[in-house]
Amino acid sequence: MSRLAILILTRNEEVHIEACMESASFADEIVVVDSGSTDRTQAIAESMGARFVTHPMGDDGFAGQRNFALTQTTADWVFYLDADERIEAAAAEEIRRIVSEDLPAAYRVERKNIVFGQLMRHGGHRPDFVYRLYPRTAICWRGKVHEGIETDLPRKTLHDVLRHYTYTTWRQYFAKFNQYTSLAAQSMFERNKRIGEAGALGHAVFTFLRDYLLRGGFLDGFPGFTMSVMASVYTFVKYLKLINLYRCQDGGCK
């Protein structure tokens, strides 16, 4: 019988980890890979039966964390779950069936995003798809921030699998905003990507128009407008940080 491990990456997730693990309780094993929590994440996770492993975030970012997590289990199948995500009950049954019948593929799952308590149906936070379920030895990860998989497996899709509780406070939002824009800028810098101030502004304007108009963010009311604005600011800031990395490289930060 094939075994399933659910792998959860954490850092100061005491607010989310209990509900996250409850939704994953159908798995044979839960492994939490933590990058340096200072709150009660470890205590809560271990009290609920998880194996808790500490592994600092390295230069290879989230892909490195996910690849490390693969080494922490011998299960035949793995499902990656973020601490602020929940697996729907019906989807859990489908995942168990796939594992028990050993139907190898890289499964991307539909994730519905809940932003400040509102389910987003349009815009940049409309339901999206992320690769999360596959045989453990058949994939690896690449990318610092918006990491992706490399695999030769066929790719399949599962619908209505995850609820993603993205942000509940602006303090939380801006903490992630700062972390992710810095990682994105560093990743682009390492790939020798360059952009000027006008280009940064142009990308930011396009991001707002894409999310608010082309992707229908306006249909989600004021939250749709707010998150379209913030997506634009995110784009602008990550490029400003990239520009600053080149400025520092040329001695302009002294």
Secondary structure, 3 states (H helix, E strand, C coil): CCCEEEEEEECCCCCCHHHHHHHCCCCCEEEEEECCCCCCHHHHHHHCCCEEEECCCCCCHHHHHHHHHHCCCCCCEEEEEECCEEECHHHHHHHHHHHHHCCCCEEEEEEEEEECCEECCCHHHCCEEEEEEEEHHHEEEECCCCCEEEECCCEEEEEEEEEEEEECCHHHHHHHHHHHHHHHHHHHHHCCCCCCHHHHHHHHHHHHHHHHHHCCHHHHHHHHHHHHHHHHHHHHHHHHHHHHHHHHHCCCCC
